Amino acid sequence: MTAPGASAASAPARHARGKRPQFYEAPGLDQAMSMILVLASEFSVLRERMDTLERILEAHGIDAGAAIEAYRPATDVLAERERWRQAFLARLYYLARKDAADAARGDTDGRYRETIEAIAKG
């Protein structure tokens, strides 16, 4: 089973150019909100899938809670889970990494404004 998002780690990174809109004045709050939204999205999907799985298992007479507690994953399963976790963390910390890369390239707010003014002047 391929973990959702696992292929994203091997795909070339694509980033939007330029300054992102900033909604909050406090530094880092936009990044935190982005992370919260990623987590909320993941949680929602997981909750629905888990509910569905538990209902299917219950319909087949399987006590999912006891089965989950007794389960001991094999090494290959642990490795697959770790790959998924790394892809998930990459999505979660996307904005922080992008901001760090922008800063390393010198993509500052001042440089952005200079570019906009140069374009406006034609």
N, C-alpha and C positions, 0 to 999 in steps of 0.2 A: 504494500500500500504506500503510495507516495503521499507524503505529508503536504497539506496545503501550504503554498508559499515556498516550498523547498527549492523549486526551480528558480525562484527570484534571486537567490544568492549567487547562482552561476551566470545569470543574465548580465549584460553590460549595464552599468549604472546610467540612468537617464535622469537628469535634473533640469528643472526649469531655471532659466537664466533670469537674472535681475532680482531686484528686491521684492520680497513677499510683502503683502499688506500686513501691517501690524495692528491688531485690534486692542491690545492692552499696553498700557504705558510701562508697567513693571517689566524689567528685563527678564526674559525666560518664561514669562507667563504664557505666551503664544505657543512655545515649545511644549510646556506642561499640558496645555489644553489639547494640543495635537496628540500627545502621548495618551491622555485620558480617553480621547475619542477612539484611538486605535484599540486600547484595552477594552473599552465598552463594546466596540464592534465584535471583537474576538469573544468576549464573554457572552454576548447575545447569541452568536452562532453556536458556540459550545453548549450553552444551556438548552437551546432548541434540539440540537442533535442528541444530547444526553437524555433528554426527556423522551424523544422518539425511541431511542434505543432501549431505554428502561421499559417503555410500554410494550414494545415488540417482544422483549425477553419475558416480561411478565405474562403476556398472552401465550407464551410457549412453556410456561411453568418454571422459568428460571429466576432464581433470586439474585438479581444483579448485584445488590449490595454485598452479599456474602462472596460472590464470585470475584468481585473487584478486590476485596480485602485479601482473598487467598491467592490472587494472581502474582506471579513472579516473572517479570519479563526476561526474555533471553537477551544475550549480548547484542545481537543484531537489532533487536527492537529498541534497546537503550541507545544504540548509535543513531538509529533513525529519528528517535525522539530528540536527540541532541542536535541533529541537523535542522529539524523543524524549529527548535528553540532558538538556534542561532539566526535562522531566517526571520523569525518573529522579532527577535531583539533588533535586528537590522532595520525592520520596519518601524519598530517602536522608537528607536533613536535616530531615525532618518533626518529630522530637522536639525538636531544637534550636530550630527556629522556634516550636514550640508553647510550649516553656519560656520563650522570650523574650517571646511574646505574653502568657502568663500573668503573667510578672513585670511587664510594662508595665501590665496591668490590676490589679495588686496581689494576684493570687492566690498568696499565700504559704502556707507550711506552717502558720503561726500562724492565718491566716484560715481555712484548711481545718479545723483542729482546733476553732476557735470555732464553725464551722458544724455540725460533727458533735456537739459538746456541746449546742448549741442544739436540734438535732433530737432528741437523746437526752432532753433535759429535757421535750420535748413542748410 
